[in-house]
Amino acid sequence: MPRGRKHISAVLQENPEAEDFIFGGRSARQPSSHPATQPPKSRRKMSIRLPEDLDDVLSNVRHERERARARGQLAAGQVYEKQDIIAEALKDWLTKHGYLS
């Protein structure tokens, strides 16, 4: 690291107010009260096009679930990110049509 510069972690250790802001009032070592959904072991990036109405609904659902998660009202393990919502729906579709068992 160049001379005279500090690593961000050093700055946070010196300024509890900044640390509270970054970590939402909890220490970096304290686990979140809202466990993140457990992603699959690996993900593959892909690009798709959705009809506008489906994207609008998906965005609204994501925002609604994110707000519920922030308030502690989303049950543990429930998905709230677009990629997880789409993956869950696609898995259900593939299972229903006999492509997954």
C-alpha positions as CSV (number, residue, x, y, z in Angstrom):
1,M,0.0,0.0,0.0
2,P,1.4,3.5,-0.9
3,R,2.9,5.5,2.0
4,G,0.5,7.7,3.9
5,R,-2.5,5.8,2.9
6,K,-4.6,3.7,5.3
7,H,-6.6,0.5,4.6
8,I,-10.3,1.0,5.0
9,S,-10.4,-1.4,7.9
10,A,-8.0,0.8,9.8
11,V,-10.2,3.8,9.2
12,L,-13.2,1.9,10.5
13,Q,-11.4,0.8,13.6
14,E,-10.6,4.5,14.4
15,N,-14.1,5.7,13.8
16,P,-16.9,3.8,15.5
17,E,-19.5,6.1,13.9
18,A,-18.3,5.1,10.4
19,E,-18.3,1.5,11.4
20,D,-21.8,1.7,12.6
21,F,-22.9,3.3,9.4
22,I,-21.2,0.7,7.2
23,F,-22.4,-2.3,9.2
24,G,-25.9,-0.9,10.0
25,G,-25.3,-0.5,13.7
26,R,-23.9,-3.9,14.3
27,S,-20.2,-4.9,14.5
28,A,-18.5,-6.5,11.6
29,R,-18.2,-9.7,13.6
30,Q,-21.8,-9.9,14.6
31,P,-23.9,-12.0,12.2
32,S,-26.8,-10.5,10.5
33,S,-30.3,-11.1,11.9
34,H,-31.4,-11.9,8.4
35,P,-29.5,-14.8,7.0
36,A,-28.8,-14.5,3.3
37,T,-30.3,-17.1,1.0
38,Q,-27.8,-19.9,0.3
39,P,-26.7,-19.7,-3.3
40,P,-25.9,-22.8,-5.2
41,K,-22.2,-23.9,-5.2
42,S,-21.7,-22.2,-8.5
43,R,-23.6,-19.9,-10.8
44,R,-23.4,-19.3,-14.5
45,K,-23.9,-15.9,-15.9
46,M,-26.6,-15.7,-18.6
47,S,-28.5,-12.9,-20.3
48,I,-32.2,-13.3,-21.1
49,R,-34.9,-11.0,-22.3
50,L,-38.2,-10.9,-20.4
51,P,-41.5,-9.3,-21.5
52,E,-41.8,-5.9,-19.8
53,D,-44.8,-6.9,-17.8
54,L,-43.0,-9.9,-16.3
55,D,-40.0,-7.7,-15.5
56,D,-42.2,-5.1,-13.8
57,V,-43.8,-7.8,-11.6
58,L,-40.5,-9.4,-10.8
59,S,-39.0,-6.0,-9.8
60,N,-42.0,-5.2,-7.6
61,V,-41.8,-8.7,-5.9
62,R,-38.1,-8.2,-5.3
63,H,-38.6,-4.8,-3.8
64,E,-41.5,-6.1,-1.6
65,R,-39.5,-9.0,-0.4
66,E,-36.4,-6.9,0.2
67,R,-38.4,-4.5,2.4
68,A,-39.9,-7.5,4.3
69,R,-36.4,-8.9,4.8
70,A,-35.2,-5.5,6.1
71,R,-38.1,-5.4,8.6
72,G,-37.4,-9.0,9.7
73,Q,-40.7,-10.2,8.2
74,L,-39.3,-12.5,5.6
75,A,-39.0,-16.1,6.8
76,A,-35.4,-17.5,6.9
77,G,-34.6,-19.2,3.6
78,Q,-37.1,-17.3,1.5
79,V,-35.6,-15.8,-1.6
80,Y,-35.7,-12.1,-2.3
81,E,-33.2,-11.4,-5.1
82,K,-34.3,-11.5,-8.7
83,Q,-31.8,-14.3,-9.7
84,D,-33.0,-16.5,-6.8
85,I,-36.7,-15.9,-7.6
86,I,-36.1,-16.8,-11.3
87,A,-34.0,-19.8,-10.4
88,E,-36.7,-21.1,-8.0
89,A,-39.4,-20.6,-10.7
90,L,-37.3,-22.2,-13.4
91,K,-36.6,-25.2,-11.2
92,D,-40.3,-25.7,-10.4
93,W,-41.1,-25.5,-14.2
94,L,-38.4,-27.9,-15.1
95,T,-39.5,-30.4,-12.4
96,K,-43.2,-30.0,-13.4
97,H,-42.3,-30.8,-17.1
98,G,-40.2,-33.8,-16.2
99,Y,-36.7,-32.4,-16.9
100,L,-35.7,-32.5,-13.3
101,S,-36.6,-35.1,-10.7
